[in-house]
Amino acid sequence: MGAIIDALGINFWTVFWQAINVLIILAGLYFIFWKLLIKTLIERQEKIEGNIKEAALAREKAEEVLASYEEKIDQAHQETRAILEKATRLGEETRQEIINQAKQEAARILEQARLDIEREKRAAVASLRSQAADLILTATSRVLARTLTPVDQEELVRAALTEVERIQ
C-alpha cells in the first residue's frame, strides 16, 4: 500500500495537517456561524409555522365569509320566492276583483235595461189605450152625430178596427 501512496505522491503529514486545518475551520465555523445558522433556521421555521397558521386562519375566515354569503343568497332566494308568491296572489286577487266588478256592472246594466224596457212597454200600452180611447170617442161622436143605420154602424166598426190595427 505504501508503494501506491508513494506513486500518487501523497504525503502523510500533509494530509494530516490539512485534516487538522479542515477541523479547525469547521470548529471555527461551528462556533461563529452555527448559532447564526440555527437562529436563522429557527426563525425561518417559526415564520413558516406562522404563515401556515395565518393561512389556516385566512381559510377559516374565507369559509365563514363563504357560508355567510351562501346564507345571504339563500335568504335572497327565499325573499324572491315570497315576493313572487305575493305578486301572484295580489294579481289573482286583483283579477278576481275586476271580474266581480264587471259582473256587478253587467248586472246593473241588465237591470237598468229591464227597467227601461218595462217603462217603454208601459208607455206604449198607455199610448195604445189613449189612442184606442180617442178612436172610441171619435166613433161615438160620429154615431151620436147622425142616426146610424145598421150598414153605417158596421162601416164605423170596420173603420175603428182598421184604425186600431193601423196603430198597433
C-alpha positions in Angstrom: 0.0 0.0 0.0 2.9 2.3 0.7 4.0 1.9 -2.9 0.6 3.2 -4.1 0.8 6.1 -1.8 4.3 7.0 -2.9 3.3 6.6 -6.6 0.4 9.0 -6.1 2.7 11.4 -4.3 0.6 11.6 -1.1 2.5 12.8 1.9 1.0 11.6 5.2 2.0 14.7 7.2 0.5 17.0 4.6 -2.8 15.1 4.7 -2.7 15.1 8.5 -2.2 18.9 8.7 -4.8 19.5 6.0 -7.3 17.4 8.0 -6.4 19.4 11.2 -6.9 22.7 9.2 -10.3 21.5 8.0 -11.3 20.6 11.6 -10.1 23.9 12.9 -12.1 25.7 10.1 -15.1 23.6 10.8 -14.8 24.3 14.6 -14.4 28.0 13.9 -17.4 28.0 11.5 -19.4 26.0 14.1 -18.8 28.5 16.9 -19.1 31.5 14.6 -21.8 30.6 12.2 -23.6 27.6 13.7 -25.6 29.7 16.2 -26.4 32.2 13.5 -27.4 29.3 11.1 -29.5 27.7 13.8 -31.1 31.0 14.7 -31.9 31.7 11.1 -33.3 28.2 10.6 -35.5 28.5 13.8 -36.7 31.9 12.6 -37.5 30.5 9.2 -39.3 27.6 10.8 -41.3 29.9 13.1 -42.1 32.1 10.1 -43.3 29.1 8.1 -45.4 27.9 11.0 -46.8 31.4 11.4 -47.6 31.6 7.7 -49.3 28.2 8.0 -51.3 29.4 11.0 -52.2 32.6 9.1 -53.2 30.6 6.1 -55.4 28.4 8.3 -57.0 31.4 9.9 -57.5 33.0 6.5 -59.0 29.8 5.2 -61.4 29.6 8.2 -62.3 33.2 7.7 -62.9 32.6 4.0 -65.1 29.6 4.8 -67.1 31.7 7.3 -67.5 34.5 4.7 -68.5 31.9 2.1 -71.0 30.4 4.5 -72.3 33.9 5.2 -72.7 34.7 1.5 -74.4 31.4 0.8 -76.8 32.1 3.7 -77.5 35.6 2.3 -78.0 34.1 -1.2 -80.5 31.6 0.3 -82.3 34.4 2.1 -82.4 36.4 -1.1 -83.9 33.3 -2.9 -86.5 32.9 -0.2 -87.3 36.6 -0.3 -87.6 36.4 -4.1 -90.0 33.4 -3.8 -92.0 35.2 -1.2 -92.2 38.4 -3.4 -93.3 36.3 -6.4 -95.9 34.4 -4.4 -97.2 37.7 -3.1 -97.3 39.3 -6.5 -99.1 36.2 -7.9 -101.6 36.3 -5.0 -102.2 40.0 -5.5 -102.6 39.6 -9.2 -105.1 36.8 -8.7 -107.0 38.9 -6.1 -107.0 41.9 -8.5 -108.2 39.7 -11.4 -111.0 38.3 -9.2 -111.9 41.8 -8.0 -112.1 43.1 -11.6 -114.2 40.1 -12.6 -116.6 40.7 -9.7 -116.8 44.4 -10.6 -117.5 43.5 -14.2 -120.2 41.1 -13.1 -121.8 43.7 -10.9 -121.7 46.3 -13.7 -123.2 43.8 -16.1 -126.0 43.0 -13.7 -126.6 46.7 -13.1 -126.7 47.4 -16.8 -129.0 44.4 -17.4 -131.4 45.6 -14.6 -131.3 49.1 -16.0 -132.2 47.7 -19.4 -135.1 45.7 -17.9 -136.4 48.8 -16.2 -136.1 50.8 -19.4 -137.9 48.1 -21.4 -140.7 47.9 -18.7 -141.0 51.7 -18.8 -141.2 51.8 -22.6 -143.7 48.9 -22.5 -145.9 50.8 -20.1 -145.6 54.0 -22.1 -146.5 52.1 -25.3 -149.5 50.4 -23.6 -150.6 53.8 -22.2 -150.2 55.3 -25.7 -152.3 52.5 -27.2 -155.0 52.9 -24.6 -155.0 56.6 -25.2 -155.3 56.2 -28.9 -158.0 53.5 -28.5 -159.9 55.8 -26.2 -159.6 58.6 -28.8 -160.9 56.3 -31.5 -163.8 55.2 -29.4 -164.6 58.8 -28.6 -164.4 59.7 -32.3 -166.5 56.7 -33.2 -169.0 57.6 -30.5 -169.2 61.2 -31.6 -169.8 60.2 -35.2 -172.5 57.8 -34.0 -174.2 60.4 -32.0 -173.9 63.0 -34.7 -176.0 61.0 -37.1 -178.5 58.4 -36.9 -177.0 55.2 -37.8 -178.4 52.6 -40.0 -177.1 49.1 -39.5 -174.9 49.5 -42.5 -173.4 52.7 -41.1 -172.8 51.0 -37.8 -171.0 48.2 -39.5 -169.0 50.6 -41.5 -168.0 52.6 -38.4 -166.9 49.4 -36.5 -164.8 48.4 -39.5 -163.2 51.8 -39.7 -162.5 51.8 -36.0 -160.9 48.3 -36.2 -158.9 49.3 -39.2 -157.6 52.3 -37.3 -156.7 50.2 -34.2 -154.9 47.7 -36.4 -153.0 50.5 -38.0 -151.9 51.9 -34.7 -150.7 48.6 -33.3 
